[in-house]
Structures are given as C-alpha cells and as structure tokens.
Amino acid sequence: MTGLLDVAERVWPVLLFLALIQVVADLCDDAGLFDVSAHVAARVAGGNRLRLFLLFTLLATVCTWVLSIDTTAVLLAPIGLALAAELGLAVLPFAFAAVWLANSASLLLPVSNLTNLLAQSHLGTGGAEFVRSTWLPQLAVLVVVLVVLLVRHRVALRGSYDVPRMLPSYDPVLLWTAAAVVVGIGPAIVSGIAAWVVALAGSVVLVIAFVVRQRESVRPGRLVRLVPWSVIAFAVALFAVVEVVVEEGSSLLESVFGTGDSLGSLFQLAGTTGVLANVINNLPAYLVVEPFTHTSDRLVTALVAVNVAPMLLAWGSLANLLWLRACRARGLEISMVRFGLEGLLVVPLAVAAGVLAVSLG
C-alpha cells in the first residue's frame, strides 16, 4: 500500500497536466488555430507541394513539442488530410507525417509526452535540464524521420497546387489568444514552472477569452467532457499494475534490459524497450523500464525507445489509435499491416540515430 501511495503522489501532477492540456488543445482547435495555421502554410508555400509539406511537418513538430503527442494525432492530422483533399494533393504523405511526428517529435520537452513528465519526475530536474538531455537525440530522430518521409513520398510531393484565396473564418481575438497561449507554453516549461501549472494558466486564459467571445463553447458540461477521463482511468490502472510487476520480477527484468552505459548496453536497452512498447503500449513499457535506468543516458535511451519505436503496432501508443480513428472519419482507411510496414521504414533507423546521439552527447 505504501508503494502505491508513493506512486500516486508522484503521478498526480502528470494526470492533472493530461486533463488540462487536452482542454487547452481543444479550445485552441475551437479558436481555429490549427485550421488557420495550415491554410497560412498553404499560402506561404506559394503553390509548391514540397514546400507546403515541409511547413506542415514543422507545424506538426511544434504542435507535438508544445501541446503533446495526442494533439497532433487528434487535431492536426485531420486538418492536414482536409487541406490535402481541398488542394487536390495526395493525403498519405500528410497522414503519415502527422502520426510519425506525433510519436517521434515527442522527445524534446517534458510536456511533449506523458513518459517525459514521468522521466522528469524521476530525474528530479527542471525543464531546461531536461531539454539539455534530449535535444540532440530529438534532432537526430527528426532528421531521420524527415528524410524517410521525403524519400518515401518523393513522387507525390512533386509539382504545384492552386493557392487557396480565402482563410477559414475565425474570431481574431480567440485566434490570437490561442496563439499566445501556445507560444508561451514552451518557454514557461523550460523556465522551471510545473507543467500542470502552465497548462492550468493556459486553460484559464482560454476559458476567459471564450466566455467573453463565444460562451457556448465553454459551458461547464462541455469542459468536463473535454477531459480524457477514460485515458486517465487507464493510466491509473497501469500505474498500480506495473508497480506490482516490477517489484515481483525485478531480477528477470534487469537481465532483459541490461546494465551500463556502453553503446552496446544502450542498444540492448532501446531494442528490448522498443519491442515492449509496441507490444503492451508505450506508457506501461516506460513504467516497467524506468527502475532499470540508473543514469541519465539510460533514461533518455529508454525515452527514445518508448516515444519513437511504437510506430509498428497500432496499439503501441494511444496517439496511433486516435490517428487511425481520425483517418477513418475522413474516409482514409489504413490497415494494421500497412501501418506496420510503413513503420518498418523509419523505426529502426530513427531509434538507432537517437541512441547514437545519446551516446555521443
């Protein structure tokens, strides 16, 4: 019981952040931030397909960094698909860019992924220290993912499109308020403010703006529904179960994950953790491996594995499942086999690049 109480004391800020950042993301979506940003990118690209795709990958990366992995999968991916259809472009490059970057761009900031928040808590470091540990592997992973995307979809990204003349309708006050909140999240986290406090402040600012401009969007009942209660309940159950598993199977797990900071040891850790993340989902995989990450290099390697590797099996991360559902809602069917085969093109190279960057950092 004492162990579970210790876990509860540690994870409540993570779960509170999860609830609040989802409210922030949905209200940003209501304000038109993602839709308008995508159409502005289409204008800035000037009709060049490759340039538009690169701007979309930048938007997906920043969205993942600041508003977390699930926001890119749930809110930005459908907008990318709709924009591609509107402009007469192939949708698959935008679809896979969204899901691959939702996972692989979630290394940089503590708020980018729940696993990062848990790791930051485990390390006992501030936001700036966390970024100093993760920026190099994040850069290495992103370079690999972008190169694979460009090579894989090189034919579809040639040519031009008609530049849209009109932006989607929006309330300028709500739009700029949402943009200011998003811009402020990253620096606030890096400055050392607790993630849940930043998310709370952002949600309060947005709710006040909506009360003034569009009150029906922030009715109490709707705000309660925006909170991902099922995900929170799932996470609570995982924390309890994994605590028991780790206590009972400590010696076996240590032989599986290995020890030490040599390059071979880090690759062993990344490989076994990556497989585990795909099989049982990345959050429980992180909770299982965390007690065996006794150094900063091993912990960041574990993050590379649990954040980047789960792009082979659809249930490897919640973002994958949310993305598949969003794609189906837009009429795009992606089979589990297709998802895994596409993932095989990028996962081994991206994880290897991330581990090498950890070793060299």
C-alpha positions in Angstrom: 0.0 0.0 0.0 2.8 2.4 0.8 4.4 1.8 -2.6 1.1 2.6 -4.3 0.7 5.8 -2.3 4.2 6.8 -3.3 3.3 6.3 -6.9 0.1 8.2 -6.6 1.9 11.1 -5.0 4.3 11.2 -8.0 1.9 10.8 -10.8 -1.0 13.1 -9.8 0.8 16.2 -11.5 1.2 14.1 -14.7 -2.5 13.2 -14.8 -3.6 16.7 -13.9 -1.5 18.0 -16.8 -3.0 15.5 -19.1 -6.5 16.7 -18.3 -5.7 20.4 -18.6 -3.6 20.2 -21.8 -6.5 18.4 -23.5 -8.7 21.4 -22.6 -6.1 23.8 -23.9 -5.7 21.8 -27.2 -9.5 21.6 -27.8 -10.1 25.2 -27.2 -7.2 26.1 -29.5 -8.9 24.0 -32.1 -12.2 25.8 -31.5 -10.4 29.1 -31.9 -9.4 27.9 -35.4 -5.6 27.9 -34.6 -4.8 24.6 -36.4 -7.0 25.1 -39.4 -5.9 28.7 -40.0 -2.2 27.8 -39.4 -2.5 25.0 -42.1 -4.1 27.4 -44.6 -1.5 30.1 -43.9 1.2 27.5 -44.6 -0.5 26.7 -47.9 -0.3 30.4 -48.8 3.3 30.8 -47.6 4.3 27.7 -49.6 3.2 29.6 -52.7 1.8 26.6 -54.6 4.9 24.4 -54.1 3.9 20.9 -52.8 7.3 20.1 -51.3 7.5 23.5 -49.5 3.9 23.0 -48.2 4.8 19.5 -46.9 7.9 20.8 -45.1 5.8 23.6 -43.5 3.2 21.0 -42.4 6.0 18.9 -40.8 7.2 21.9 -39.0 3.7 22.7 -37.7 3.3 19.0 -36.6 6.6 19.1 -34.8 5.9 22.3 -32.9 2.4 21.1 -32.1 3.8 17.9 -30.6 6.5 19.7 -28.7 4.2 22.2 -27.0 0.7 20.6 -26.9 1.8 16.9 -26.7 1.7 13.9 -28.9 -2.1 13.3 -28.8 -2.9 16.8 -30.0 -1.0 16.2 -33.3 -2.7 12.9 -33.8 -6.3 14.0 -32.9 -6.5 17.6 -34.0 -3.7 18.4 -36.6 -3.8 15.2 -38.6 -7.5 15.6 -39.7 -6.7 19.2 -40.7 -3.7 18.0 -42.8 -5.9 15.5 -44.5 -8.7 18.0 -45.2 -6.2 20.6 -46.5 -4.6 18.0 -48.8 -8.0 17.0 -50.2 -9.0 20.7 -50.6 -5.8 21.4 -52.6 -6.0 18.1 -54.7 -2.9 16.6 -53.1 -2.1 13.1 -52.1 -3.2 12.6 -48.5 -0.9 9.8 -47.4 2.3 12.0 -47.0 0.3 14.3 -44.7 -1.3 11.4 -42.8 2.0 9.6 -42.1 3.8 12.8 -41.4 1.3 13.6 -38.7 1.4 10.2 -36.9 5.2 9.7 -37.3 5.9 13.2 -35.9 3.4 12.9 -33.2 5.5 10.0 -31.9 9.0 10.9 -32.9 8.8 14.6 -32.1 7.7 13.9 -28.6 11.2 13.8 -27.0 12.1 17.5 -26.6 10.0 19.0 -23.8 8.6 17.4 -20.7 5.1 18.3 -21.9 5.5 16.6 -25.2 4.7 13.1 -23.9 3.5 11.7 -20.5 6.5 9.5 -20.5 8.7 12.6 -20.5 6.8 14.1 -17.5 7.4 10.8 -15.6 11.1 10.8 -16.6 11.5 14.4 -15.5 10.0 13.5 -12.1 12.3 10.5 -11.9 15.4 12.7 -12.7 14.2 15.5 -10.4 15.4 18.1 -12.9 13.8 21.3 -14.3 12.6 21.9 -17.8 15.9 23.4 -19.0 18.0 20.5 -17.7 15.6 18.1 -19.4 15.9 19.8 -22.8 19.7 19.7 -22.5 19.5 15.9 -22.2 17.0 15.4 -25.0 17.7 18.0 -27.7 20.5 16.1 -29.5 18.6 12.7 -29.8 15.5 14.6 -30.7 17.3 16.4 -33.5 18.8 13.1 -34.8 15.4 11.3 -34.7 13.7 14.2 -36.6 16.4 14.3 -39.3 15.9 10.5 -40.0 12.1 10.8 -39.9 12.0 13.7 -42.3 14.5 12.1 -44.7 12.4 8.9 -44.8 9.2 10.8 -45.4 10.7 12.8 -48.2 12.2 9.7 -49.9 9.1 7.6 -49.3 6.7 10.2 -50.8 9.0 11.9 -53.3 6.7 11.4 -56.3 3.6 12.7 -54.5 5.5 15.8 -53.3 6.5 17.0 -56.8 4.6 19.7 -58.7 2.3 22.5 -57.6 -1.2 23.3 -56.4 -3.6 26.2 -56.6 -3.0 28.6 -53.7 -6.2 29.0 -51.6 -7.5 32.5 -51.8 -9.5 32.5 -48.5 -8.7 31.6 -45.0 -11.2 29.7 -42.9 -13.5 32.0 -40.9 -12.2 32.8 -37.4 -12.6 35.1 -34.4 -9.4 37.2 -34.3 -9.4 37.7 -30.6 -9.8 33.9 -29.9 -7.2 33.0 -32.6 -4.5 35.4 -31.2 -5.3 34.4 -27.7 -4.8 30.7 -28.5 -1.6 31.5 -30.4 -0.2 33.5 -27.5 -1.0 30.6 -25.1 0.7 28.0 -27.4 3.8 30.3 -27.8 4.1 30.8 -24.1 3.9 27.1 -23.0 7.4 26.1 -24.2 9.3 28.9 -22.5 7.2 28.6 -19.4 8.1 24.9 -19.0 11.8 25.4 -19.8 11.9 28.2 -17.1 11.0 25.7 -14.5 7.3 26.2 -13.9 5.5 22.9 -13.2 3.8 21.6 -16.3 0.4 21.3 -14.7 0.6 24.9 -13.6 1.4 26.1 -17.1 -1.5 24.1 -18.5 -3.8 25.4 -15.8 -2.8 29.0 -16.6 -3.3 28.4 -20.4 -6.7 26.8 -19.9 -7.9 29.7 -17.6 -6.8 32.3 -20.2 -8.6 30.5 -23.0 -11.8 29.9 -20.9 -11.9 33.6 -20.0 -11.5 34.6 -23.7 -14.2 32.2 -24.8 -16.6 33.4 -22.0 -16.2 36.9 -23.5 -16.4 35.9 -27.2 -18.1 32.5 -27.5 -19.7 31.5 -24.2 -21.4 28.3 -25.5 -18.0 26.7 -26.2 -17.1 26.7 -22.5 -20.2 25.5 -20.8 -19.2 23.6 -17.7 -20.7 20.3 -19.1 -18.6 20.6 -22.3 -15.4 21.4 -20.4 -15.9 18.3 -18.3 -16.4 16.2 -21.5 -13.1 17.6 -22.9 -11.2 15.9 -20.2 -10.0 12.4 -21.4 -11.4 10.6 -18.4 -11.0 7.1 -19.9 -7.3 7.7 -20.6 -6.8 8.9 -17.1 -8.5 5.9 -15.7 -6.4 3.6 -17.9 -3.2 5.3 -16.7 -4.2 5.0 -13.0 -4.8 1.3 -13.5 -1.4 0.9 -15.3 0.5 2.6 -12.5 -1.0 0.2 -10.0 -0.4 -3.0 -12.1 3.1 -2.1 -13.2 4.2 -1.3 -9.6 3.4 -4.9 -8.7 5.0 -6.4 -11.8 8.3 -4.5 -11.3 8.5 -5.5 -7.6 7.9 -9.2 -8.3 10.1 -9.5 -11.5 13.0 -7.3 -10.8 15.8 -9.8 -11.3 14.4 -11.1 -14.6 13.8 -7.6 -16.0 17.3 -6.5 -15.1 18.7 -9.2 -17.3 16.4 -8.2 -20.2 17.1 -4.5 -20.1 20.8 -4.9 -19.2 23.1 -2.5 -17.3 25.7 0.0 -18.1 26.2 3.0 -20.4 28.2 1.4 -23.2 26.8 1.8 -26.7 26.0 -2.0 -26.8 24.2 -1.7 -23.5 22.2 1.3 -24.7 21.2 -0.5 -27.9 20.1 -3.5 -25.8 18.0 -1.3 -23.6 16.5 0.5 -26.6 15.8 -2.7 -28.5 14.1 -4.6 -25.7 12.2 -1.5 -24.6 11.1 -0.7 -28.1 9.7 -4.2 -28.6 7.9 -4.0 -25.2 6.4 -0.6 -26.1 4.9 -1.9 -29.3 3.5 -5.0 -27.6 2.0 -3.5 -24.5 1.8 0.2 -25.2 4.5 2.8 -24.6 3.2 4.2 -21.2 3.3 0.8 -19.3 6.6 0.0 -21.1 8.1 3.1 -19.7 6.9 2.3 -16.2 8.4 -1.1 -16.4 11.8 0.0 -17.7 12.2 3.1 -15.5 13.6 1.3 -12.4 16.4 -0.1 -14.6 17.5 3.3 -15.9 20.1 4.3 -13.3 21.8 7.0 -15.3 20.7 9.9 -17.4 21.9 8.3 -20.6 19.9 5.1 -19.9 16.8 7.1 -19.1 17.0 9.2 -22.3 17.6 6.0 -24.3 14.5 4.5 -22.7 12.6 7.6 -23.8 13.9 7.3 -27.3 12.6 3.7 -27.4 9.1 4.3 -25.8 8.5 7.5 -27.7 9.8 6.7 -31.2 9.6 2.9 -31.5 5.8 2.5 -31.1 5.1 3.0 -34.8 5.0 -0.6 -35.8 1.9 -1.9 -34.0 -1.1 0.4 -33.8 -1.6 -0.1 -30.1 2.0 0.9 -29.4 0.8 4.4 -28.5 -2.6 5.9 -27.8 -1.8 8.5 -30.5 -1.6 5.8 -33.1 -5.2 4.6 -32.3 -6.5 8.2 -32.2 -4.9 8.9 -35.5 -6.4 5.8 -37.1 -9.8 6.8 -35.9 -9.3 10.4 -37.3 -8.2 9.0 -40.6 -11.3 6.7 -40.9 -13.5 9.7 -40.0 -12.0 11.4 -43.1 -12.5 8.4 -45.3 -8.9 7.2 -45.3 -8.6 3.5 -44.3 -5.1 2.4 -43.1 -4.8 -1.3 -42.3 -2.8 -2.5 -39.4 -0.5 -4.3 -41.8 0.1 -1.2 -43.9 0.7 0.8 -40.7 3.3 -1.6 -39.5 5.1 -1.9 -42.9 5.3 1.8 -43.2 6.7 2.0 -39.7 9.4 -0.5 -40.5 10.8 2.0 -43.0 11.6 4.5 -40.2 11.6 3.0 -36.7 14.9 1.0 -36.8 16.8 4.0 -38.3 15.2 6.6 -36.1 15.8 4.7 -32.9 19.4 3.9 -33.9 20.0 7.6 -34.6 18.5 8.6 -31.3 20.6 6.0 -29.3 23.8 7.1 -31.1 23.0 10.7 -30.3 22.6 9.8 -26.6 25.9 8.0 -26.6 27.7 11.0 -28.3 26.0 13.6 -26.2 
